[in-house]
Structure formats: structure tokens, C-alpha cells
Amino acid sequence: MIGDLTFYGIYLPALALPLLLAYIGVAGLRWVFGRLGVYRWVWHRSLFNVSLYVIVLCAVVRWSAGWSS
């Protein structure tokens, strides 16, 4: 199938790797923001984390899209 990755015979969607990379990146950013006290200026921490994840995921997908061309 087009757009699938095979990992030891298990088919994964092509977006699985960028999702995992974005999650790891956001986990690191959340730790850094917690240490720096950035969350003191954030109104709703959960919404901030979700939007941060979407931004990082978009960046990872755009970065990885350059590999295919």
C-alpha cells in the first residue's frame, strides 16, 4: 500500500514516525519550559501543550517532506 511503512511485518501509517518524533520533541520542550518557568505566563497549560505539539508536528512533517523531493 502507498504511504505505509513496514516494521517487522507490521504495517504502520507513514505519519507514525513524525508523530513519535514530535512527541519526543515536545516532551523535551515541556521539561525545558518547566525548568525555565514559562508555564507561569501560560493561561491554560493543557491547551498550550496541545498547540505546541501541533506546531512541532507541523515542523517535523515539513522538515521530512524535503527528503522526498
Protein Blocks (a to p, Z undefined) as FASTA:
>chain_A
ZZiaceehiacdfklmmmmmmmmmmmmmmmmmmmnommmmpmblmlmmmmmmmmmmmmmm
mmmmmmmZZ
